[in-house]
Every structure is written in C-alpha cells, then in structure tokens.
Amino acid sequence: MKSSTEPRGGVDCTWVFAYGSLIWDPGFDPQEQVVARLDGWYRRFCLRSLRYRGTFDEPGLVLALDAGEGSYCEGVALAIPRAAEEPVMASIRARELFNPAYREIRAPLQLQDGRVVQAFTYVVNRDHAQYGDFTPAQQAEMIATAAGERGPNVDYLFNTAEHLSKHGIADPMLDRLSAEVRTLQRELT
C-alpha cells in the first residue's frame, strides 16, 4: 500500500501548499500539482510588502494564511521529489522566510483526489511589524499603486486570481479586490 504522502507515480516526495505566487511562480518544476484544501486557515492580503511588491515609502500587500476557526483555504499542493527536496526547500525558504513575517508550518491537506498529505506552508506572524488588518479599500489603494523588486503589486493580485481560476478555485474576495483595483487604475490614468 502506498503512503498518502506519495504522488500517483509512487515516488516519495515532499509537499508544499501554494495559495499565492507559489501557484504561478513556484521557482521549480513540481512533480505533481493537485488542488487542495487547508482547514483552519484563510488567504488574505495582510502583509505589507517592502521588497518584492512594494517599498518602504510605498508598501504593497501580499497574501498570507491567517488562522480562523472554521475557515479553510483552497490552493494547490505542489509535490517536490525527495531527490530535489533540499535545494527546492532551501529556495522556497529563502523566498518566504527572508524575514519573520511568515512562519513555516507543516499541516494536513485534503487533496481534491481524496488523498490526505502533510505539507509545508507559510502562515502569517501577527506579531510582525508588516502585519496589518486592512480594509478592502485600503488593500485596493495599496495594490493599485505599489511596485517592488518583483514588479507591480497588481501583477501579483491579477496572476494569483487568474491562476486560482484556472485551477477551478473560486475566491470571491480576490475577484472583488481585482475589480476594485482595476477601477482605481482607470481613475489614476
């Protein structure tokens, strides 16, 4: 009998739960990608980005998983072959944990195909200075105008919403925010 942590091919792997840019820019070639659900957490724009999608003078916003009783987040489980685990996880950790705004956890995921796997993911550190509880209007304004090392903040939002949709994942909050940001962009030009 195969372990529930193995992809269909039977090769042992490590799983990472992607809920934002790791979906569309994982930085590696996943052995397998499966829609998955993580219980007890939800996706939200609650971290100021002072580097990748904003600056100190004009912060952007990036997604994080925030804890919420009864909540869940749908995203994509990415399988990393064990042979590539060390360099791939080092790269992901360098990207996600360059400061303590995120914490790495390992949690059970329910894969769309019925398997349950343990996966690494990155959740918000509410005690970090970059954490904030922003209104939808504040989120839209910051995202519409900010840019950082990895480009405009709007690209992060739009790419995430587009790729969630391509995977059949509905996120009404991101859809509403995308519409509001597009309205602001039209007003700013």
C-alpha positions as CSV (number, residue, x, y, z in Angstrom):
1,M,0.0,0.0,0.0
2,K,1.3,3.4,-0.9
3,S,1.8,6.1,1.7
4,S,-0.6,9.1,1.5
5,T,2.5,11.3,1.1
6,E,3.4,9.7,-2.2
7,P,2.3,11.1,-5.6
8,R,0.5,8.8,-8.0
9,G,3.8,7.7,-9.6
10,G,4.8,6.2,-6.2
11,V,8.0,8.2,-5.9
12,D,8.4,9.6,-2.3
13,C,8.0,13.4,-2.2
14,T,7.6,16.5,0.0
15,W,4.5,18.6,-0.4
16,V,4.2,22.4,-0.3
17,F,0.8,24.2,-0.1
18,A,0.7,27.1,-2.5
19,Y,-2.0,29.8,-2.0
20,G,-0.5,32.8,-3.7
21,S,2.5,33.4,-6.0
22,L,3.9,29.9,-5.5
23,I,0.9,28.7,-7.6
24,W,2.0,30.6,-10.7
25,D,5.7,31.1,-9.9
26,P,6.9,28.2,-7.8
27,G,10.6,28.5,-8.8
28,F,10.8,24.8,-9.6
29,D,9.1,22.2,-11.7
30,P,6.6,20.4,-9.5
31,Q,6.4,16.6,-9.9
32,E,2.6,16.9,-9.3
33,Q,0.1,19.7,-8.8
34,V,-3.2,19.0,-7.1
35,V,-6.0,21.3,-5.9
36,A,-6.0,21.1,-2.1
37,R,-7.8,22.4,1.0
38,L,-6.2,23.5,4.2
39,D,-8.5,23.7,7.1
40,G,-8.3,26.3,9.9
41,W,-6.6,29.0,7.7
42,Y,-7.7,31.5,5.2
43,R,-6.0,33.6,2.4
44,R,-5.9,37.3,2.9
45,F,-3.9,40.4,2.0
46,C,-2.5,41.2,5.4
47,L,1.3,41.7,5.0
48,R,2.9,44.9,3.8
49,S,5.5,44.1,1.1
50,L,8.5,46.4,1.4
51,R,10.7,44.5,-1.0
52,Y,9.0,42.2,-3.6
53,R,5.8,44.1,-4.3
54,G,6.4,47.5,-2.7
55,T,8.9,49.7,-0.9
56,F,9.4,51.3,2.5
57,D,8.0,54.5,1.0
58,E,5.1,52.9,-0.8
59,P,4.3,49.4,0.7
60,G,2.5,46.9,-1.3
61,L,0.5,44.0,0.0
62,V,1.0,40.3,-0.2
63,L,-1.1,37.3,0.8
64,A,-0.6,35.2,3.9
65,L,-2.6,32.5,5.6
66,D,-4.3,33.8,8.7
67,A,-5.8,31.5,11.3
68,G,-9.6,31.4,11.6
69,E,-11.8,29.0,13.4
70,G,-14.0,27.1,10.9
71,S,-12.1,28.7,8.0
72,Y,-10.3,27.0,5.1
73,C,-8.2,27.9,2.1
74,E,-8.2,26.2,-1.3
75,G,-4.9,26.3,-3.1
76,V,-2.5,24.0,-4.9
77,A,-0.4,21.2,-3.4
78,L,3.0,21.0,-5.1
79,A,5.0,17.8,-5.0
80,I,8.7,18.0,-4.7
81,P,10.6,14.8,-5.4
82,R,12.7,13.8,-2.4
83,A,15.9,13.9,-4.6
84,A,15.3,17.7,-5.1
85,E,13.9,18.4,-1.7
86,E,16.9,20.1,-0.1
87,P,17.7,22.6,-2.9
88,V,14.0,23.3,-3.6
89,M,13.0,23.8,0.0
90,A,16.1,26.0,0.6
91,S,15.0,28.2,-2.3
92,I,11.4,28.4,-1.1
93,R,12.5,29.2,2.4
94,A,14.9,31.9,1.2
95,R,11.9,33.5,-0.6
96,E,9.3,33.1,2.0
97,L,11.3,33.4,5.3
98,F,13.8,36.2,4.5
99,N,12.2,37.9,7.5
100,P,10.0,36.6,10.3
101,A,6.7,37.9,8.7
102,Y,5.9,34.3,7.8
103,R,6.2,31.2,9.8
104,E,6.6,27.8,8.3
105,I,4.3,25.1,9.4
106,R,3.5,21.5,8.4
107,A,-0.2,20.7,8.2
108,P,-2.5,18.1,6.7
109,L,-4.0,18.9,3.3
110,Q,-7.1,17.3,1.8
111,L,-6.2,16.8,-1.9
112,Q,-9.0,17.1,-4.5
113,D,-8.4,13.4,-5.4
114,G,-9.1,12.3,-1.9
115,R,-5.6,11.8,-0.6
116,V,-4.5,13.4,2.7
117,V,-0.9,14.6,2.8
118,Q,1.3,16.6,5.2
119,A,2.5,19.8,3.5
120,F,4.7,22.7,4.4
121,T,3.1,26.1,4.1
122,Y,3.7,29.7,5.2
123,V,1.4,31.4,7.6
124,V,1.4,35.0,8.9
125,N,3.2,36.1,12.1
126,R,0.7,38.5,13.5
127,D,3.4,39.9,15.8
128,H,5.5,41.1,12.9
129,A,5.5,44.9,12.1
130,Q,4.5,44.2,8.5
131,Y,1.2,42.5,9.5
132,G,-1.9,44.6,9.3
133,D,-5.7,44.3,9.2
134,F,-6.5,46.4,6.1
135,T,-10.0,47.3,4.8
136,P,-10.8,46.3,1.2
137,A,-10.5,49.9,0.2
138,Q,-7.0,50.2,1.8
139,Q,-6.0,46.9,0.1
140,A,-7.1,48.1,-3.3
141,E,-5.3,51.5,-3.0
142,M,-2.0,50.0,-1.9
143,I,-2.1,47.2,-4.5
144,A,-3.1,49.6,-7.3
145,T,-0.1,51.9,-6.8
146,A,2.8,49.9,-5.3
147,A,5.7,48.1,-7.1
148,G,8.8,46.4,-5.9
149,E,11.7,44.1,-6.9
150,R,9.4,41.5,-8.5
151,G,7.2,44.1,-10.2
152,P,3.9,45.9,-9.8
153,N,1.7,44.7,-6.9
154,V,-1.2,44.5,-9.4
155,D,0.6,41.7,-11.2
156,Y,0.7,39.7,-8.0
157,L,-3.0,40.1,-7.4
158,F,-4.1,39.5,-11.0
159,N,-1.8,36.5,-11.5
160,T,-3.0,34.9,-8.3
161,A,-6.7,35.4,-9.2
162,E,-6.2,34.2,-12.7
163,H,-4.3,31.0,-11.7
164,L,-6.7,30.2,-8.9
165,S,-9.5,30.4,-11.6
166,K,-7.5,28.2,-14.0
167,H,-7.4,25.6,-11.2
168,G,-11.1,25.9,-10.7
169,I,-10.7,27.6,-7.3
170,A,-13.2,30.3,-6.5
171,D,-12.1,33.2,-4.3
172,P,-14.8,35.9,-4.3
173,M,-12.6,38.2,-2.1
174,L,-9.8,38.2,-4.7
175,D,-12.4,38.7,-7.5
176,R,-13.9,41.8,-5.7
177,L,-10.5,43.2,-5.0
178,S,-9.3,42.7,-8.6
179,A,-12.4,44.6,-9.8
180,E,-11.8,47.4,-7.3
181,V,-8.1,47.7,-8.3
182,R,-9.0,47.8,-12.0
183,T,-11.4,50.7,-11.2
184,L,-8.7,52.5,-9.3
185,Q,-6.2,52.0,-12.2
186,R,-8.7,53.6,-14.6
187,E,-9.2,56.5,-12.3
188,L,-5.4,57.0,-11.9
189,T,-4.7,57.2,-15.6
